[in-house]
Amino acid sequence: MKTDIHPNYKELSVTCSCGSQFVTKSTMSKDAFSIEVCSSCHPFYTGKQKIVDTAGRVDKFNQKFGGFFKR
């Protein structure tokens, strides 16, 4: 087998804009990495998700293009 063909796999410190930090492993050459959204502040994971009512949009679409696909 060839030697020295695999990239270095080391620990990487990740910092979110909300202040949350965690350590993971990566092949990046940096020791630290900044992200904007993580599982601590993303609305899907925190349960503070805003539910968008698309019923009005669907009705508007059907009124506009409803007869277009009928044969």
Biopython code that builds the backbone (N, CA, C, O; Angstrom):
import numpy as np
from Bio.PDB.StructureBuilder import StructureBuilder

atoms = [
    (1, "MET", "N", (0.817, -1.179, 0.000)),
    (1, "MET", "CA", (0.000, 0.000, 0.000)),
    (1, "MET", "C", (0.866, 1.249, 0.000)),
    (1, "MET", "O", (1.967, 1.254, 0.551)),
    (2, "LYS", "N", (0.360, 2.310, -0.623)),
    (2, "LYS", "CA", (1.101, 3.567, -0.660)),
    (2, "LYS", "C", (1.045, 4.243, 0.710)),
    (2, "LYS", "O", (0.038, 4.186, 1.415)),
    (3, "THR", "N", (2.127, 4.866, 1.051)),
    (3, "THR", "CA", (2.181, 5.589, 2.319)),
    (3, "THR", "C", (1.986, 7.077, 2.072)),
    (3, "THR", "O", (2.261, 7.576, 0.981)),
    (4, "ASP", "N", (1.516, 7.774, 3.078)),
    (4, "ASP", "CA", (1.335, 9.231, 3.052)),
    (4, "ASP", "C", (0.393, 9.719, 1.943)),
    (4, "ASP", "O", (0.614, 10.785, 1.369)),
    (5, "ILE", "N", (-0.645, 8.951, 1.645)),
    (5, "ILE", "CA", (-1.611, 9.414, 0.639)),
    (5, "ILE", "C", (-2.877, 9.952, 1.291)),
    (5, "ILE", "O", (-3.681, 10.608, 0.628)),
    (6, "HIS", "N", (-3.066, 9.686, 2.575)),
    (6, "HIS", "CA", (-4.267, 10.141, 3.262)),
    (6, "HIS", "C", (-4.038, 11.508, 3.891)),
    (6, "HIS", "O", (-2.946, 11.782, 4.389)),
    (7, "PRO", "N", (-5.064, 12.379, 3.877)),
    (7, "PRO", "CA", (-4.908, 13.696, 4.506)),
    (7, "PRO", "C", (-4.863, 13.568, 6.028)),
    (7, "PRO", "O", (-5.325, 12.578, 6.596)),
    (8, "ASN", "N", (-4.303, 14.578, 6.670)),
    (8, "ASN", "CA", (-4.247, 14.594, 8.129)),
    (8, "ASN", "C", (-5.653, 14.777, 8.684)),
    (8, "ASN", "O", (-6.401, 15.640, 8.225)),
    (9, "TYR", "N", (-6.008, 13.969, 9.667)),
    (9, "TYR", "CA", (-7.326, 13.989, 10.293)),
    (9, "TYR", "C", (-7.134, 14.431, 11.729)),
    (9, "TYR", "O", (-6.613, 13.678, 12.553)),
    (10, "LYS", "N", (-7.557, 15.659, 12.034)),
    (10, "LYS", "CA", (-7.286, 16.194, 13.362)),
    (10, "LYS", "C", (-8.519, 16.878, 13.934)),
    (10, "LYS", "O", (-9.519, 17.057, 13.237)),
    (11, "GLU", "N", (-8.444, 17.262, 15.211)),
    (11, "GLU", "CA", (-9.557, 17.925, 15.877)),
    (11, "GLU", "C", (-9.700, 19.366, 15.379)),
    (11, "GLU", "O", (-8.710, 20.048, 15.113)),
    (12, "LEU", "N", (-10.952, 19.810, 15.261)),
    (12, "LEU", "CA", (-11.270, 21.141, 14.781)),
    (12, "LEU", "C", (-12.270, 21.763, 15.743)),
    (12, "LEU", "O", (-13.296, 21.155, 16.045)),
    (13, "SER", "N", (-11.989, 22.949, 16.222)),
    (13, "SER", "CA", (-12.889, 23.671, 17.126)),
    (13, "SER", "C", (-13.841, 24.507, 16.284)),
    (13, "SER", "O", (-13.405, 25.341, 15.491)),
    (14, "VAL", "N", (-15.145, 24.283, 16.455)),
    (14, "VAL", "CA", (-16.171, 24.987, 15.691)),
    (14, "VAL", "C", (-16.882, 25.963, 16.620)),
    (14, "VAL", "O", (-17.311, 25.583, 17.709)),
    (15, "THR", "N", (-17.008, 27.222, 16.193)),
    (15, "THR", "CA", (-17.680, 28.256, 16.966)),
    (15, "THR", "C", (-18.835, 28.820, 16.154)),
    (15, "THR", "O", (-18.665, 29.225, 15.003)),
    (16, "CYS", "N", (-20.017, 28.842, 16.771)),
    (16, "CYS", "CA", (-21.210, 29.374, 16.116)),
    (16, "CYS", "C", (-21.366, 30.850, 16.471)),
    (16, "CYS", "O", (-20.797, 31.318, 17.457)),
    (17, "SER", "N", (-22.135, 31.578, 15.667)),
    (17, "SER", "CA", (-22.363, 32.994, 15.945)),
    (17, "SER", "C", (-23.197, 33.199, 17.198)),
    (17, "SER", "O", (-23.203, 34.296, 17.756)),
    (18, "CYS", "N", (-23.913, 32.155, 17.661)),
    (18, "CYS", "CA", (-24.706, 32.262, 18.894)),
    (18, "CYS", "C", (-23.834, 32.072, 20.134)),
    (18, "CYS", "O", (-24.307, 32.272, 21.253)),
    (19, "GLY", "N", (-22.585, 31.693, 19.955)),
    (19, "GLY", "CA", (-21.663, 31.508, 21.068)),
    (19, "GLY", "C", (-21.402, 30.053, 21.415)),
    (19, "GLY", "O", (-20.525, 29.758, 22.227)),
    (20, "SER", "N", (-22.140, 29.155, 20.821)),
    (20, "SER", "CA", (-21.957, 27.727, 21.079)),
    (20, "SER", "C", (-20.659, 27.243, 20.442)),
    (20, "SER", "O", (-20.307, 27.654, 19.337)),
    (21, "GLN", "N", (-19.952, 26.364, 21.152)),
    (21, "GLN", "CA", (-18.703, 25.799, 20.638)),
    (21, "GLN", "C", (-18.710, 24.297, 20.801)),
    (21, "GLN", "O", (-19.243, 23.770, 21.777)),
    (22, "PHE", "N", (-18.118, 23.608, 19.843)),
    (22, "PHE", "CA", (-17.937, 22.164, 19.957)),
    (22, "PHE", "C", (-16.713, 21.749, 19.171)),
    (22, "PHE", "O", (-16.211, 22.500, 18.336)),
    (23, "VAL", "N", (-16.242, 20.557, 19.442)),
    (23, "VAL", "CA", (-15.037, 20.034, 18.797)),
    (23, "VAL", "C", (-15.433, 18.838, 17.946)),
    (23, "VAL", "O", (-16.188, 17.971, 18.385)),
    (24, "THR", "N", (-14.920, 18.800, 16.733)),
    (24, "THR", "CA", (-15.159, 17.687, 15.825)),
    (24, "THR", "C", (-13.837, 17.354, 15.147)),
    (24, "THR", "O", (-12.822, 18.000, 15.407)),
    (25, "LYS", "N", (-13.848, 16.372, 14.301)),
    (25, "LYS", "CA", (-12.631, 16.003, 13.571)),
    (25, "LYS", "C", (-12.821, 16.334, 12.099)),
    (25, "LYS", "O", (-13.918, 16.204, 11.556)),
    (26, "SER", "N", (-11.739, 16.761, 11.463)),
    (26, "SER", "CA", (-11.814, 17.174, 10.073)),
    (26, "SER", "C", (-10.439, 17.080, 9.416)),
    (26, "SER", "O", (-9.422, 16.900, 10.086)),
    (27, "THR", "N", (-10.435, 17.203, 8.118)),
    (27, "THR", "CA", (-9.180, 17.233, 7.359)),
    (27, "THR", "C", (-8.796, 18.662, 6.987)),
    (27, "THR", "O", (-7.846, 18.868, 6.232)),
    (28, "MET", "N", (-9.519, 19.646, 7.507)),
    (28, "MET", "CA", (-9.189, 21.045, 7.241)),
    (28, "MET", "C", (-7.826, 21.377, 7.837)),
    (28, "MET", "O", (-7.409, 20.798, 8.839)),
    (29, "SER", "N", (-7.151, 22.311, 7.205)),
    (29, "SER", "CA", (-5.836, 22.696, 7.703)),
    (29, "SER", "C", (-5.921, 23.674, 8.864)),
    (29, "SER", "O", (-4.935, 23.884, 9.571)),
    (30, "LYS", "N", (-7.103, 24.283, 9.073)),
    (30, "LYS", "CA", (-7.282, 25.235, 10.181)),
    (30, "LYS", "C", (-7.500, 24.493, 11.499)),
    (30, "LYS", "O", (-7.850, 23.313, 11.507)),
    (31, "ASP", "N", (-7.287, 25.200, 12.612)),
    (31, "ASP", "CA", (-7.559, 24.651, 13.931)),
    (31, "ASP", "C", (-8.920, 25.096, 14.449)),
    (31, "ASP", "O", (-9.475, 24.466, 15.349)),
    (32, "ALA", "N", (-9.472, 26.191, 13.880)),
    (32, "ALA", "CA", (-10.767, 26.723, 14.305)),
    (32, "ALA", "C", (-11.593, 27.069, 13.075)),
    (32, "ALA", "O", (-11.055, 27.380, 12.013)),
    (33, "PHE", "N", (-12.930, 27.009, 13.241)),
    (33, "PHE", "CA", (-13.845, 27.261, 12.138)),
    (33, "PHE", "C", (-15.073, 27.966, 12.690)),
    (33, "PHE", "O", (-15.569, 27.582, 13.750)),
    (34, "SER", "N", (-15.577, 28.982, 12.009)),
    (34, "SER", "CA", (-16.755, 29.726, 12.443)),
    (34, "SER", "C", (-17.941, 29.405, 11.539)),
    (34, "SER", "O", (-17.804, 29.334, 10.318)),
    (35, "ILE", "N", (-19.117, 29.211, 12.160)),
    (35, "ILE", "CA", (-20.336, 28.956, 11.412)),
    (35, "ILE", "C", (-21.400, 29.948, 11.864)),
    (35, "ILE", "O", (-21.281, 30.532, 12.941)),
    (36, "GLU", "N", (-22.442, 30.145, 11.053)),
    (36, "GLU", "CA", (-23.503, 31.089, 11.382)),
    (36, "GLU", "C", (-24.647, 30.420, 12.142)),
    (36, "GLU", "O", (-25.258, 31.044, 13.009)),
    (37, "VAL", "N", (-24.945, 29.163, 11.828)),
    (37, "VAL", "CA", (-26.083, 28.474, 12.434)),
    (37, "VAL", "C", (-25.640, 27.079, 12.854)),
    (37, "VAL", "O", (-24.946, 26.384, 12.113)),
    (38, "CYS", "N", (-26.057, 26.676, 14.071)),
    (38, "CYS", "CA", (-25.757, 25.331, 14.552)),
    (38, "CYS", "C", (-27.044, 24.717, 15.111)),
    (38, "CYS", "O", (-28.103, 25.343, 15.067)),
    (39, "SER", "N", (-26.953, 23.519, 15.624)),
    (39, "SER", "CA", (-28.138, 22.848, 16.154)),
    (39, "SER", "C", (-28.638, 23.499, 17.439)),
    (39, "SER", "O", (-29.768, 23.241, 17.853)),
    (40, "SER", "N", (-27.833, 24.329, 18.074)),
    (40, "SER", "CA", (-28.262, 25.013, 19.296)),
    (40, "SER", "C", (-29.136, 26.229, 19.009)),
    (40, "SER", "O", (-29.931, 26.633, 19.857)),
    (41, "CYS", "N", (-28.997, 26.813, 17.825)),
    (41, "CYS", "CA", (-29.756, 28.030, 17.532)),
    (41, "CYS", "C", (-30.639, 27.920, 16.285)),
    (41, "CYS", "O", (-31.389, 28.853, 15.998)),
    (42, "HIS", "N", (-30.579, 26.821, 15.540)),
    (42, "HIS", "CA", (-31.403, 26.672, 14.347)),
    (42, "HIS", "C", (-32.857, 26.438, 14.755)),
    (42, "HIS", "O", (-33.118, 25.613, 15.630)),
    (43, "PRO", "N", (-33.812, 27.148, 14.139)),
    (43, "PRO", "CA", (-35.227, 27.025, 14.536)),
    (43, "PRO", "C", (-35.773, 25.600, 14.439)),
    (43, "PRO", "O", (-36.637, 25.230, 15.233)),
    (44, "PHE", "N", (-35.310, 24.816, 13.519)),
    (44, "PHE", "CA", (-35.816, 23.448, 13.385)),
    (44, "PHE", "C", (-35.464, 22.613, 14.610)),
    (44, "PHE", "O", (-36.289, 21.828, 15.077)),
    (45, "TYR", "N", (-34.271, 22.767, 15.129)),
    (45, "TYR", "CA", (-33.818, 21.971, 16.268)),
    (45, "TYR", "C", (-34.285, 22.532, 17.609)),
    (45, "TYR", "O", (-34.440, 21.778, 18.569)),
    (46, "THR", "N", (-34.510, 23.841, 17.688)),
    (46, "THR", "CA", (-34.904, 24.441, 18.958)),
    (46, "THR", "C", (-36.410, 24.369, 19.204)),
    (46, "THR", "O", (-36.858, 24.584, 20.331)),
    (47, "GLY", "N", (-37.194, 24.071, 18.173)),
    (47, "GLY", "CA", (-38.644, 23.995, 18.324)),
    (47, "GLY", "C", (-39.321, 25.342, 18.216)),
    (47, "GLY", "O", (-40.532, 25.433, 18.416)),
    (48, "LYS", "N", (-38.587, 26.382, 17.909)),
    (48, "LYS", "CA", (-39.155, 27.718, 17.754)),
    (48, "LYS", "C", (-39.375, 28.031, 16.285)),
    (48, "LYS", "O", (-39.200, 29.164, 15.836)),
    (49, "GLN", "N", (-39.759, 27.009, 15.555)),
    (49, "GLN", "CA", (-39.937, 27.121, 14.123)),
    (49, "GLN", "C", (-41.231, 27.847, 13.808)),
    (49, "GLN", "O", (-42.259, 27.602, 14.439)),
    (50, "LYS", "N", (-41.180, 28.724, 12.849)),
    (50, "LYS", "CA", (-42.344, 29.452, 12.399)),
    (50, "LYS", "C", (-43.029, 28.622, 11.317)),
    (50, "LYS", "O", (-42.400, 28.246, 10.328)),
    (51, "ILE", "N", (-44.302, 28.342, 11.503)),
    (51, "ILE", "CA", (-45.039, 27.574, 10.498)),
    (51, "ILE", "C", (-45.676, 28.554, 9.527)),
    (51, "ILE", "O", (-46.436, 29.437, 9.925)),
    (52, "VAL", "N", (-45.359, 28.391, 8.260)),
    (52, "VAL", "CA", (-45.856, 29.284, 7.232)),
    (52, "VAL", "C", (-47.107, 28.670, 6.631)),
    (52, "VAL", "O", (-47.092, 27.520, 6.192)),
    (53, "ASP", "N", (-48.176, 29.425, 6.612)),
    (53, "ASP", "CA", (-49.433, 28.958, 6.035)),
    (53, "ASP", "C", (-49.382, 29.195, 4.534)),
    (53, "ASP", "O", (-49.433, 30.334, 4.068)),
    (54, "THR", "N", (-49.280, 28.108, 3.789)),
    (54, "THR", "CA", (-49.170, 28.222, 2.335)),
    (54, "THR", "C", (-50.503, 27.994, 1.636)),
    (54, "THR", "O", (-50.546, 27.956, 0.406)),
    (55, "ALA", "N", (-51.582, 27.843, 2.379)),
    (55, "ALA", "CA", (-52.884, 27.575, 1.760)),
    (55, "ALA", "C", (-53.284, 28.707, 0.833)),
    (55, "ALA", "O", (-53.805, 28.455, -0.253)),
    (56, "GLY", "N", (-53.056, 29.930, 1.232)),
    (56, "GLY", "CA", (-53.393, 31.063, 0.377)),
    (56, "GLY", "C", (-52.574, 31.082, -0.894)),
    (56, "GLY", "O", (-53.083, 31.449, -1.953)),
    (57, "ARG", "N", (-51.352, 30.705, -0.811)),
    (57, "ARG", "CA", (-50.482, 30.669, -1.991)),
    (57, "ARG", "C", (-50.908, 29.567, -2.952)),
    (57, "ARG", "O", (-50.889, 29.752, -4.169)),
    (58, "VAL", "N", (-51.293, 28.423, -2.399)),
    (58, "VAL", "CA", (-51.719, 27.308, -3.246)),
    (58, "VAL", "C", (-53.015, 27.667, -3.958)),
    (58, "VAL", "O", (-53.165, 27.384, -5.147)),
    (59, "ASP", "N", (-53.950, 28.282, -3.250)),
    (59, "ASP", "CA", (-55.212, 28.694, -3.872)),
    (59, "ASP", "C", (-54.966, 29.717, -4.976)),
    (59, "ASP", "O", (-55.586, 29.653, -6.037)),
    (60, "LYS", "N", (-54.077, 30.643, -4.729)),
    (60, "LYS", "CA", (-53.756, 31.656, -5.734)),
    (60, "LYS", "C", (-53.138, 31.001, -6.974)),
    (60, "LYS", "O", (-53.453, 31.372, -8.105)),
    (61, "PHE", "N", (-52.258, 30.025, -6.748)),
    (61, "PHE", "CA", (-51.642, 29.315, -7.859)),
    (61, "PHE", "C", (-52.689, 28.542, -8.656)),
    (61, "PHE", "O", (-52.681, 28.566, -9.887)),
    (62, "ASN", "N", (-53.593, 27.856, -7.951)),
    (62, "ASN", "CA", (-54.633, 27.083, -8.635)),
    (62, "ASN", "C", (-55.584, 27.974, -9.410)),
    (62, "ASN", "O", (-56.055, 27.583, -10.479)),
    (63, "GLN", "N", (-55.881, 29.167, -8.898)),
    (63, "GLN", "CA", (-56.734, 30.093, -9.638)),
    (63, "GLN", "C", (-56.038, 30.582, -10.899)),
    (63, "GLN", "O", (-56.667, 30.760, -11.942)),
    (64, "LYS", "N", (-54.756, 30.791, -10.792)),
    (64, "LYS", "CA", (-54.007, 31.330, -11.920)),
    (64, "LYS", "C", (-53.734, 30.269, -12.987)),
    (64, "LYS", "O", (-53.868, 30.538, -14.180)),
    (65, "PHE", "N", (-53.346, 29.050, -12.551)),
    (65, "PHE", "CA", (-52.925, 28.017, -13.495)),
    (65, "PHE", "C", (-53.794, 26.764, -13.435)),
    (65, "PHE", "O", (-53.421, 25.745, -14.016)),
    (66, "GLY", "N", (-54.927, 26.803, -12.761)),
    (66, "GLY", "CA", (-55.757, 25.619, -12.568)),
    (66, "GLY", "C", (-56.258, 25.001, -13.871)),
    (66, "GLY", "O", (-56.253, 23.778, -14.013)),
    (67, "GLY", "N", (-56.683, 25.816, -14.809)),
    (67, "GLY", "CA", (-57.219, 25.302, -16.074)),
    (67, "GLY", "C", (-56.148, 25.008, -17.106)),
    (67, "GLY", "O", (-56.459, 24.500, -18.183)),
    (68, "PHE", "N", (-54.922, 25.306, -16.809)),
    (68, "PHE", "CA", (-53.833, 25.144, -17.765)),
    (68, "PHE", "C", (-53.542, 23.684, -18.061)),
    (68, "PHE", "O", (-53.223, 23.339, -19.199)),
    (69, "PHE", "N", (-53.646, 22.817, -17.058)),
    (69, "PHE", "CA", (-53.276, 21.422, -17.233)),
    (69, "PHE", "C", (-54.448, 20.522, -17.590)),
    (69, "PHE", "O", (-54.246, 19.336, -17.850)),
    (70, "LYS", "N", (-55.666, 21.051, -17.611)),
    (70, "LYS", "CA", (-56.822, 20.231, -17.973)),
    (70, "LYS", "C", (-56.870, 20.053, -19.473)),
    (70, "LYS", "O", (-56.521, 20.948, -20.242)),
    (71, "ARG", "N", (-57.309, 18.880, -19.864)),
    (71, "ARG", "CA", (-57.384, 18.598, -21.317)),
    (71, "ARG", "C", (-58.788, 18.707, -21.804)),
    (71, "ARG", "O", (-59.048, 18.505, -22.990)),
]
sb = StructureBuilder()
sb.init_structure("model")
sb.init_model(0)
sb.init_chain("A")
sb.init_seg("    ")
for serial, (resi, resn, name, xyz) in enumerate(atoms, 1):
    if name == "N":
        sb.init_residue(resn, " ", resi, " ")
    sb.init_atom(name, np.array(xyz, "f"), 0.0, 1.0, " ", f" {name:<3s}", serial, name[0])
structure = sb.get_structure()
